[in-house]
């Protein structure tokens, strides 16, 4: 048991702040949210603005296709609703982002 306490005591304070932020964002994503439609275009704009040579590599393109396919399979049964003026999207909550945030940490 003393090994666990040494690990907890030796962990820098900023790590606890990062963990708290990750848990906050992950738990917030478990509730239904209304987000602006423009949020979905930010990754596309970032890719278009990127001048990195990796954008044009075959590995990058295949991983983007694979990620889009997995995302479609995971979220295809979710009920995504558009608001009346179609500028906002209502996304149902899910525990998947929480698990991805926690287990994707290095």
N, C-alpha and C positions, 0 to 999 in steps of 0.2 A: 504493500500500500504506500510506502514512503516514496517509491519511484513515481507514482502518479502525482503526489503532492509536490515533488521536486520539479516535475514537468510543468505543473500549473503555476508554481511560483517563479520558475525561470522563463516563462513566456513573456515577451515584451508587451507593454501596455497597448501599443498600436495594433497588435494582432487581435486583441480583444475588441478593439474598436471596429476593425475590419469584419470580424466575425459577427458582431452585433449588427452592423450595416447589412451584411449578407442575410442574416436571419430576418431583419426588418423588411427588406425587399422581397424575400422569398415568402414570408408570411402574408405580406400585403397582396401578393399575387394569388393567394388562395381565395380571395374574395372577388366578386364580380366588379369589373372596372369599366369606366367609360373613358376612352382615350381619343385624342384627335386623330383623324385619318392620316394626317401628314406624318405621324410617327412611323408608319409602315414604310414610308419612302426614304427615311434617313439611311438605312443600310445601302439601298440602291444608289443614293446620291454619293455616299462615301466611296462605293466601289467605282463609280464613274469618275469621281474626282481624283482617285488614286492614280499616281503615276508610277506605281511599283510594277516591276516586270513580272512579279508573281501573279498579277491579275490575268496575264495572258497565258500562263502555264496550263498544261493539260491537267495536272494534278489539282490545281486550284478549281478549275472548271468542273471536274468530276466530283470534287468534294462539295461544291455548291449544289450540284444536281442531286447528290446523295442526301445532303442536308434538307433540301426542299422536299424531296420525296419522303423522308422520315417525318418531317414536320407535317406534311399533308396526311400521312397515315395516322399520326398521333392525334391530330386535331380535327380530323374529318367529321367526327360525330358531334363536335361541339356546336352549340347554337350561337353563332356570332350574329348580332343584330345591329342594324344601322339605325341611327336616329332619324327623326323626321326631316331635318335639313341635310342629312347625309355628310355632315362634317365631322361627326363623331361615331365611334364604333363601340358597342358594348360587348366586352369580352368576358366570358364566364371564368370563374376562378378555377385553379388547378394546382395540385401539389407537384406537378412535373417541374416547373421552374425552380422550386425550392430544392428539390433533389439534384437538379442539374447544377445549381449554384454551389451547393455543399460538396458534391462529389467531383466537381471539375476543378477544385482547388489543387494546386500543385503540392 
